[in-house]
Amino acid sequence: MDNDQLVEQVRAMRPWHQDIEINDQVSSGKAFSPDGKLLPADNDNVSLISPRIRFERRAEVLYPEGLAGKRFLDCACNAGAYCFYARELGADYSFGFDVRKHWVDQARFVQQHREGFPADRIEFREMDLYELPKLELEPFDYTYFSGIFYHLPDPITGLKVAADLTRDILLLSTSTATQAGNPLGLTLAYESREKVMSGVHRLAWFPNSPEILVEILNWLGFAEMKVTKDVSNHKQRNRTEIVAAREKGRLEGLEGELKIPLVEGARPHIDWM
Ligand SMILES: C[S@@+](CC[C@H](N)C(=O)[O-])C[C@H]1O[C@@H](n2cnc3c(N)ncnc32)[C@H](O)[C@@H]1O
């Protein structure tokens, strides 16, 4: 396929959420404009993001020797950007899955046509997070759980599915809700099952603060947590990003606010008679 045909195909596959390089001239964003920008109004209301730099900066700190010998898992992989970046940094294997055919088709299209970047030892699956344990996969070193927590009817079980497969680091990026007086709660929401960026179960929950996520991650067996982004501007929906590590001290050097889970005496307790 020459570049003109590639561009035509990429355009036909819109909307795109992730700008990914396919060769040194064509990316899923550059197929629409020379600077890779595509407004939501021209993209079925989906925002196009370029997450490469953020991914690479974080990986440089967490894995200064690169990702050689590491297994990378991306939950809700969309068009597969993080799986491709992890392979570029030397990961042995990347596995990404998404519940929507639309996105998995994009990921496989990029994989099939990538030139000048590694595209082998990457697998994509169209599947629901809750089905993941059935695959009985080997554990992963580094897991992305980005943009999926708040699309789940039971986000704690969902996060546990990913955590149980993670032996080193898990990145959790999620929208949050502001609920005065209930920082350690989850806020109920209903979402469309049909919109391409949404979940498929209709019922969804927004965490009310980074602190509630720290408690859940600690309960899931992570010893150290850092909030690397927290946009709490007191509007209805905010954004939080937390990096969690199995081992204490593992996140030294990573910029962010170290979070200590609640100590026993401060934990909300219910003592039934
Ligand atoms: C906001 S996008 C986030 C995409 C990507 N992870 C990122 O950070 O750029 C939400 C993604 O979650 C996927 N998704 C929603 N519910 C899912 C589920 N139960 N299992 C797997 N993927 C799901 C959607 O299809 C969509 O690709």
Ligand as a Chemical Component Dictionary entry (heavy atoms), coordinates in Angstrom:
data_LIG
# 
_chem_comp.id                   LIG 
_chem_comp.type                 NON-POLYMER 
_chem_comp.pdbx_formal_charge   0 
_chem_comp.three_letter_code    LIG 
# 
loop_
_chem_comp_atom.comp_id 
_chem_comp_atom.atom_id 
_chem_comp_atom.alt_atom_id 
_chem_comp_atom.type_symbol 
_chem_comp_atom.charge 
_chem_comp_atom.model_Cartn_x 
_chem_comp_atom.model_Cartn_y 
_chem_comp_atom.model_Cartn_z 
_chem_comp_atom.pdbx_ordinal 
LIG C1  C1  C 0  -11.595 6.704  27.180 1  
LIG S1  S1  S 1  -11.103 5.389  26.073 2  
LIG C2  C2  C 0  -9.466  5.079  26.684 3  
LIG C3  C3  C 0  -8.573  4.496  25.627 4  
LIG C4  C4  C 0  -7.103  4.235  26.016 5  
LIG N1  N1  N 0  -6.991  3.290  27.092 6  
LIG C5  C5  C 0  -6.393  5.526  26.351 7  
LIG O1  O1  O 0  -6.050  5.751  27.513 8  
LIG O2  O2  O -1 -6.156  6.331  25.424 9  
LIG C6  C6  C 0  -12.074 4.067  26.713 10 
LIG C7  C7  C 0  -11.794 2.728  26.036 11 
LIG O3  O3  O 0  -12.267 1.672  26.875 12 
LIG C8  C8  C 0  -12.826 0.657  26.067 13 
LIG N2  N2  N 0  -13.666 -0.147 26.964 14 
LIG C9  C9  C 0  -14.753 0.271  27.645 15 
LIG N3  N3  N 0  -15.244 -0.713 28.409 16 
LIG C10 C10 C 0  -14.431 -1.789 28.232 17 
LIG C11 C11 C 0  -14.419 -3.108 28.769 18 
LIG N4  N4  N 0  -15.352 -3.512 29.609 19 
LIG N5  N5  N 0  -13.434 -3.957 28.384 20 
LIG C12 C12 C 0  -12.480 -3.538 27.497 21 
LIG N6  N6  N 0  -12.456 -2.304 26.950 22 
LIG C13 C13 C 0  -13.409 -1.424 27.326 23 
LIG C14 C14 C 0  -13.531 1.463  24.985 24 
LIG O4  O4  O 0  -13.870 0.697  23.854 25 
LIG C15 C15 C 0  -12.496 2.547  24.704 26 
LIG O5  O5  O 0  -11.539 2.145  23.763 27 
# 
loop_
_chem_comp_bond.comp_id 
_chem_comp_bond.atom_id_1 
_chem_comp_bond.atom_id_2 
_chem_comp_bond.value_order 
_chem_comp_bond.pdbx_ordinal 
LIG C1  S1  SING 1  
LIG S1  C2  SING 2  
LIG S1  C6  SING 3  
LIG C2  C3  SING 4  
LIG C3  C4  SING 5  
LIG C4  N1  SING 6  
LIG C4  C5  SING 7  
LIG C5  O1  DOUB 8  
LIG C5  O2  SING 9  
LIG C6  C7  SING 10 
LIG C7  O3  SING 11 
LIG C7  C15 SING 12 
LIG O3  C8  SING 13 
LIG C8  N2  SING 14 
LIG C8  C14 SING 15 
LIG N2  C9  SING 16 
LIG N2  C13 SING 17 
LIG C9  N3  DOUB 18 
LIG N3  C10 SING 19 
LIG C10 C11 SING 20 
LIG C10 C13 DOUB 21 
LIG C11 N4  SING 22 
LIG C11 N5  DOUB 23 
LIG N5  C12 SING 24 
LIG C12 N6  DOUB 25 
LIG N6  C13 SING 26 
LIG C14 O4  SING 27 
LIG C14 C15 SING 28 
LIG C15 O5  SING 29 
# 
